[in-house]
Amino acid sequence: MSLILSPSLLSADFTKLGEQIRIMEKCGTKYFHVDVMDGIFVPNISIGIPVIKSLRGFTDRVLDVHLMIDRPERYIEAFANAGSDIINIHIEACSCVEETLKKIRELGKSPALTIKPKTSWKETIPYLHLVDMVLVMSVEPGFGGQSFIESTLENVKGLYSYKQKNDLSYDIEIDGGINKDTLPKALEAGVNIAVAGSAILSKGSIEDRIAEFNEIFKHYE
C-alpha cells in the first residue's frame, strides 16, 4: 500500500491558495485534505461547499474532505455534487453511520470514517467492511497547529492489526500534529496516509517541507 501525503488546506494562505496548490502539485501531491467545520460539532467554523466546488474546478487531485459537522448525513449529496472524492464522517457526529457510508458509496464517492482521540478504534469495527479509509485524529478536531497526542497511535495499531487479521484493505490516515518528528511514529504504527498542515504550509519553502516528508516515506515503503 503506497504512502500518501495529504496536505491540509486549512493551513494555506487563502490569498495565495491557487499558487500554493500549484506548487504542491508540482511536488507530486496526490491528495488535498479539506477540513469542513460547522461551529457545532467542533468549536470552529471553516470552509464549505462553495470552496470545494472552486477547488474541484482548479485541481484534478483527490479532494479528501473531512466533515467535522453535526449530523453529516444531511449534506452528503451536496458534498458529493460539489466534487469531493473522499467523504469522511465522524462516528461521534452521525446518528446513522452505516446508512450514511452506504449512501456515500452509492453516490460514487469513497466513504471514510473518523474517530476523535478519546474514541476507541473498536467502535469502528461494525463499519470497517464499508469504508475505504479510517482517519485517526491525533489532536482534538477543530483547530490547526496542535501538539500530537501520542496515545492515539494505539488506535492506529488496533486498526492495522484488525485489517491484517481480517484481510481488509482500508487506508489508515492520521491527522493532527504531524511533522517530520511525529511522522515516523505514525508510519511505524500502520498509517499510510498522513495529513499535515502547518508542517507543510506555515513555514519556509513548501517544496523543501514536502521533500522532507517524502524522504521519510522512502524508509517505510
For each residue, the residues with C-beta under 8 A, 3 or more apart:
1: 169 171 192
2: 192 221
3: 187 192 193 194 217 220 221
4: 30 31 171 192 193 194
5: 29 30 31 193 194 196 200 210 213 214 217
6: 31 32 33 62 64 173 193 194 195 196
7: 11 24 29 31 32 33 195 196 197 200 201 210
8: 11 33 35 144 175 195 196 197 200 201
9: 12 17 21 32 33 34 35 47 55 197 201
10: 33 35 46 47 144 197
11: 7 8 144 145 197 198 200 201 202
12: 9 16 17 20 21 201
13: 16 17 20 201
14: 17
15:
16: 12 13 19 20
17: 9 12 13 14 20 21
18: 21 22 58
19: 16 22 23
20: 12 13 16 17 23 24 201 206
21: 9 12 17 18 24 25 32 55 58 59
22: 18 19 25 26
23: 19 20 26 27 206 207
24: 7 20 21 27 29 32 200 206 210
25: 21 22 28 29 59 61
26: 22 23 207
27: 23 24 206 207 210 211
28: 25 210 214
29: 5 7 24 25 32 61 210
30: 4 5 61 62
31: 4 5 6 7 61 62 63 64 193
32: 6 7 9 21 24 29 55 59 61 62 63 64
33: 6 7 8 9 10 64 66 175 195 197
34: 9 47 51 52 55 63 64 65 66 84
35: 8 9 10 46 47 66 68
36: 46 47 48 52 65 66 67 68 69 79
37: 41 42 44 45 46 68 69 141 142
38: 41 42 45 68 69 70
39: 42 43 44 45
40: 69 70
41: 37 38 68 69 70 90 92 93 141
42: 37 38 39 68 141 142
43: 39 142 143
44: 37 39 142 143
45: 37 38 39
46: 10 35 36 37
47: 9 10 34 35 36 51 52
48: 36 51 52
49: 52 53 75 78 79 82
50: 53 54 82
51: 34 47 48 54 55
52: 34 36 47 48 49 55 56 63 65 79 82 83 84
53: 49 50 56 57 82 83
54: 50 51 57 58
55: 9 21 32 34 51 52 58 59 63 83
56: 52 53 59 63 82 83
57: 53 54 83
58: 18 21 54 55
59: 21 25 32 55 56 63
60:
61: 25 29 30 31 32
62: 6 30 31 32 85 86
63: 31 32 34 52 55 56 59 83 84 85 86
64: 6 31 32 33 34 85 86 88 173 193 195
65: 34 36 52 79 84 85 86 87 88
66: 33 34 35 36 88 114 135 175
67: 36 72 75 79 87 88 89 90 93
68: 35 36 37 38 41 42 90 93 141 142
69: 36 37 38 40 41 72 75 93
70: 38 40 41 93
71: 74 93 94 95
72: 67 69 75 76 89 90 93 94 100
73: 76 89 94 95 96 99 100 103
74: 71
75: 49 67 69 72 78 79
76: 72 73 79 80 87 100 103 104 107
77: 80 81 103 107
78: 49 75 81 82
79: 36 49 52 65 67 75 76 82 84 87
80: 76 77 84 87 104 107 108 109
81: 77 78
82: 49 50 52 53 56 78 79
83: 52 53 55 56 57 63
84: 34 52 63 65 79 80 87 109
85: 62 63 64 65 109 110
86: 62 63 64 65 109 110 112 132 133
87: 65 67 76 79 80 84 104 109 110 111 112
88: 64 65 66 67 112 113 114 133 135
89: 67 72 73 93 94 97 100 101 104 111 112 113 114
90: 41 67 68 72 93 94 113 114 115 116 141
91: 94 97 113 114 115 119 123 124 127
92: 41 115 116 119
93: 41 67 68 69 70 71 72 89 90
94: 71 72 73 89 90 91 97 100
95: 71 73
96: 73 99 100
97: 89 91 94 100 101 113 127
98: 101 102 126 127 130
99: 73 96 102 103
100: 72 73 76 89 94 96 97 103 104 111
101: 89 97 98 104 105 111 113 127 130 131
102: 98 99 105 106 111 130
103: 73 76 77 99 100 106 107
104: 76 80 87 89 100 101 107 109 110 111
105: 101 102 108 109 110 111 130
106: 102 103
107: 76 77 80 103 104
108: 80 105
109: 80 84 85 86 87 104 105
110: 85 86 87 104 105 132 133
111: 87 89 100 101 102 104 105 130 131 132
112: 86 87 88 89 131 132 133 134 135 173
113: 88 89 90 91 97 101 124 127 131 133 134 135
114: 66 88 89 90 91 134 135 136 137 141
115: 90 91 92 119 120 121 123 124 134 135 136 137 155
116: 90 92 119 137 140 141
117: 137 138 139 140 149 151 152 176
118:
119: 91 92 115 116 123 155
120: 115 123 155 158
121: 115 124 125 134 136 154 155 156 158 159 162
122: 125 158
123: 91 115 119 120
124: 91 113 115 121 127 128 131 134 159
125: 121 122 128 162
126: 98
127: 91 97 98 101 113 124 130 131
128: 124 125 131 134 159 162 163 166 168 170
129: 168
130: 98 101 102 105 111 127
131: 101 111 112 113 124 127 128 134 170
132: 86 110 111 112 170 171
133: 86 88 110 112 113 170 171 172 173 193
134: 112 113 114 115 121 124 128 131 159 170 171 172 173
135: 66 88 112 113 114 115 173 174 175 195
136: 114 115 121 152 155 156 159 172 173 174 175 191
137: 114 115 116 117 140 141 152 174 175 176
138: 117 148 149 152 153 174 175 176 177 178 182 186
139: 117 143 146 147 148 149 175 176 177
140: 116 117 137 143 146 176
141: 37 41 42 68 90 114 116 137 176
142: 37 42 43 44 68
143: 43 44 139 140 146
144: 8 10 11 197 198
145: 11 197 198 202
146: 139 140 143 176 177
147: 139 177
148: 138 139 176 177 178 179 182
149: 117 138 139 152 176 177
150: 153 185
151: 117 154
152: 117 136 137 138 149 155 156 174 176
153: 138 150 156 157 185 186 189
154: 121 151 157 158
155: 115 119 120 121 136 152 158 159
156: 121 136 152 153 159 160 172 174 186 189 190 191
157: 153 154 160 161 189 190
158: 120 121 122 154 155 161 162
159: 121 124 128 134 136 155 156 162 163 170 172 190
160: 156 157 163 164 172 189 190
161: 157 158 164 165 190
162: 121 125 128 158 159 165 166 168
163: 128 159 160 166 168 169 170 172 190
164: 160 161 167
165: 161 162
166: 128 162 163
167: 164
168: 128 129 162 163
169: 1 163
170: 128 131 132 133 134 159 163
171: 1 4 132 133 134 192 193
172: 133 134 136 156 159 160 163 190 191 192 193
173: 6 64 112 133 134 135 136 191 192 193 194 195
174: 135 136 137 138 152 156 178 186 191 193 194 195
175: 8 33 66 135 136 137 138 139 178 195
176: 117 137 138 139 140 141 146 148 149 152 195
177: 138 139 146 147 148 149 182
178: 138 148 174 175 182 183 186 194 195 196 199
179: 148 182 183 196 198 199
180: 183 199 212 213 216
181: 184
182: 138 148 177 178 179 185 186
183: 178 179 180 186 187 194 196 213 216
184: 181 187 188 216 219 220
185: 150 153 182 188 189
186: 138 153 156 174 178 182 183 189 191 194
187: 3 183 184 190 191 192 194 216 217 220
188: 184 185 220
189: 153 156 157 160 185 186
190: 156 157 159 160 161 163 172 187
191: 136 156 172 173 174 186 187 194
192: 1 2 3 4 171 172 173 187
193: 3 4 5 6 31 64 133 171 172 173 174
194: 3 4 5 6 173 174 178 183 186 187 191 213
195: 6 7 8 33 64 135 173 174 175 176 178
196: 5 6 7 8 178 179 183 199 200 213
197: 7 8 9 10 11 33 144 145 200 201 202
198: 11 144 145 179 201 202 203
199: 178 179 180 196 202 203 209 213
200: 5 7 8 11 24 196 197 206 209 210 213
201: 7 8 9 11 12 13 20 197 198 206 209
202: 11 145 197 198 199
203: 198 199 209
204: 208 209
205: 208 209
206: 20 23 24 27 200 201 209 210
207: 23 26 27 210 211
208: 204 205 211 212
209: 199 200 201 203 204 205 206 212 213
210: 5 7 24 27 28 29 200 206 207 213 214
211: 27 207 208 214 215
212: 180 208 209 215 216
213: 5 180 183 194 196 199 200 209 210 216 217
214: 5 28 210 211 217 218
215: 211 212 218 219
216: 180 183 184 187 212 213 219 220
217: 3 5 187 213 214 220 221
218: 214 215 221
219: 184 215 216
220: 3 184 187 188 216 217
221: 2 3 217 218
